[in-house]
Amino acid sequence: MTHNHPTIWRNGLWDNNPGVVQLLGLCPLLAVTNSAINGIGLGLATLLVLVLSNLAVSATRRWLQPEIRIPIFVLIIASLVTVVDLLMQAWLAELSQTLGIFIPLIVTNCTILARAEAFASRQPMARSLSDGLAQGLGFALVLIALGAGRELLGQGTLMADAHLLLGDWAQSLELRLMPADWGLLLAVLPPGAFIGLGLLVALHQRIQRSQQPMNENPADGSSQAIDAT
């Protein structure tokens, strides 16, 4: 399989998106996406860790013994997450408190370890950088879309508490699109996260199928899949 940069970006953002295709990192994806700002904050933190871990793994791949590569990958990821967590506590204290344990839990995000093992450990740094950016941005976009949708349905607002991420000046960015007494409580509760993600996955699948050639024969695809196995 070729790993040119356009293919890497298409895989990360759409064809192999970690949020709606691979369905990895679902714990933070579902837990903190009750607002757009929470989604942006966690998405940026995950993106930063993913990019830096891909670069670190790619840079050291020639010196890593196969028997210990997984523990080394985890150590690299854990070190980067600790740095990001401390930086957020220092500079974005309120947002860090809001996201809570889910920043340290980036260590357990399967997307990051999977990209380190499946891609960065086998590819040069330039391609690993593109892969980290594409996969991280794809995951962040799902976080933001789910958070924005739940916030809009549940509270009637968008970008509420933007000051937690951008400072006091960002309070003016809050948009109230629905009356204050309007809101669907289910949207901001945990079941709303599952329903919202399910709708995003269904929408992705619907668009994917609409892009397939109209004359494609499903039976042919099935037989090819059977032959491949």
Secondary structure, 3 states (H helix, E strand, C coil): CCCCHHHHHHHHHHHCCCCCCCCCCHHHHHHCCCCHHHHHHHHHHHHHHHHHHHHHHHHHHHHCCHHHHHHHHHHHHHHHHHHHHHHHHHHCHHHHHHHHHHCHHHHHCHHHHHHHHHHHCCCCHHHHHHHHHHHHHHHHHHHHHHHHHHHHHHHCEECCCCHHHHCHHHHHHCEECCCCCCCCHHHHCHHHHHHHHHHHHHHHHHHHHHCCCCCCCHHHHHHHHHHHC
